[in-house]
């Protein structure tokens, strides 16, 4: 029964994700919004992590922060509507969002602040990425690491610097099992860890969303 509890919790969370949600959002990073308590991961794209740095004109800069700020500038004090395309395994909405007549997912790729996430349906944004690359916008103005590669590197610093909203209720810290880093979690075959599961620790949860080593 104990082993079934995480699956039951995820099924319940998925059932609670609405088909659409509208409102003035909070930006948590370059590809995630929170609207009326619903955390929305933008479908088909991947933006640099908030702690991620890139280079431009020979200088290091916070590309993750700039991606988040670009998104925040686009939606500031405006009503955003998100339509669910999927629900991820953590019970979060994966959606396509729009503000006015602008599709946010595509706009971020066109501006060079997000990449098509080909593994998760991002092929529809490949032409938009080509436009950004040709114009040397955003990330393409310099050099950068793909966000998915950055997250896999256990040496990457924890996400920090961009405001984040925790939409998962806090749970008591677990005891007994501890891991030094996400590499150890993956080596043990335990990734990802949900808050409340043995071995979960805040230091392993970079975006404080209740899912560590995702």
N, C-alpha and C positions, 0 to 999 in steps of 0.2 A: 504493500500500500504506500509505503514511504517513497518508493521509487516512482510511483505514479503521480505524486503530488505536483512536481514541476510541470508535467504535461497537462494536468488538470487546470493549473493556474494559467498556463499559456492559452489553453483553449478558451477559458473564461475571458481572458483579456482580449483575445481575437474577436470573440462574439460581441464585445462592447465597442469595437472600432466602428464609427459611423461611415456611411457611404460617402457623405460630403460633410465638410465643416467650413464655416465662414466666420470671419472676425478679424480684428486687428491683431497681428501676430507678435510674438516674441521670437527673435532670432537667437538660436543657440549655437549655431556654427554655419559654415557656408552652404550646407545642404540640408539643414534641419530647422523646422519652425515649430512653435507651439501655439496652437489656437484654441482658446477656451478649454485649456487643460489637455488637449489632444496633441500628442507629439507626432509630427509629420516628417517622415524622411522622404526627400524629393526623389521621385522615381527616375531611374535610368542614368543618374549622374553621380559623380563623386568629387567633392571639393576637398582641398587640402585641410588637414586637421588644424585645429586652432593653435596648437603648439608648433606647427610645421614652419620651417623657414625655407626660402628659395634664394636664388641670386638674380640680381638685375643690375646691369651696368657695373659689374664687378663687385657689387656690394650685397651683403646678406640682408634680407628683409623678412618680415613676418607675413608670408603669403597667406597663411591660414587666417590670420586676423583681417587682412585686406579683403579676402573673399567674403568673410562674414560681414564686414562693414559695407561692402558693395551690395550685398543682399539686404542689409538693414536700411541702407539709403533708398533702395527701390521700394520697400514696403512700408516705410515709416508713416505711421498714422493713417494708413490706408486699409481698406477691407480686402482681405485675401480669401479666395475660395479654393479649397483643395478637394479634389475628387479621388477617392480611393481606387488604386489600380490593384493593390495587393495588401496583405497583412503579413509582416515578416514574422520570423519564428519567435520574436520577442514580444509579439502582440502589438507592434507599432504600425500605424498607418503608413503605407508607401503610396504616395500620391502625386498627381500632377496638379500644380497650383497656378493660379492666375491672379493678377492684380490689374484691374481695368481690362484692357484688351491684350495684355502681355502675358504670355506663358512664362512663368518664372524659371522652370527647369531649362527650357531652351535658351532663355536670355542669359542665364549664368554661363552656359557653354559658349554662346556667341561672344560674350565679353571676355572669355578666357579664364574665368574664375572657377570653372568646374570642367571635368572631363567626362566623356561618355563612359558609363559603367557597362561595358559590353557584356559582362557576365550576367547582368540583370536588366536586359532589355534596352541598353543605352545606344544600340546601333541606330536608332531613329534620330540621334543627335550627332551623328558622324559628320554630316555636311556642315552643321553649325560649328563644330570643332575645327573643320578645315578653314572656315572663314576667319575664325579667331587666330589660327596659326599663321595664315597668310598676312593678316593685319598686325601680327605680333602684339595682340592684346593680352592683358592680364598675365597669366603664368608664362605665356609664350614670348613675353618681352625679355625673358632671361632663361635660366635653366631651373629645372625642378624635378623632384622625385614623384612618381605616381603615388597618390594617397594610399592606395591599397598596399603598395610596397613599403611605404613609410610605416603603416600600422603593423606590418609583419615583423619589423625590426625591433627586437627587444631592447635595443639601445636607444630607441626614440624616446624623448622626454614625455612625461604625461601631458595630456592636453591641458592648456591653461591660457588665460588671457582674454578669452571671449566668454561673455556671460552665458551660463548654461542653466537650464531649468530641469530639476529632477522630478519626473512625473511618476516615479515608482515609489510607493510608500516605504519609508525606512524600516529596516528590520534589525533585530539584534545582531551584533557581530558574532560570527561563528567561531568556534574554538576547535582545537584538536589538529586539523589539517591546515598546514600553511605552505605557501609557495613563495619563492624569492621573486619571481617575475613570471610574465606570461609564457616565456619559453619553457619554463618548468611545468606550467599548467598543460601546455600542448604536448610536452614530452610524456606526461602522465595520461594523456588522452582524455582530459577533463574539460577542455575548452568547448564552448564558452561556459562560464560559471554565472549563475544567476544569484542575485542578492538573497542570502539566506541559505545557500547551499554550502556544504563543507568546503573550506578553502577560499571562499570569496573574501576579498579585502578591498577597501576603498582604493588603495594604491594601484590595484590592478584594473580598476574601472576608470579609464581615462576620461570618459565623457559623463560620468556620474549618472548613467541611465539605468543602473541596476544590472547591467550585463558586462561582465569582465572578460577580457581576452577574446573579444568577438572577432 
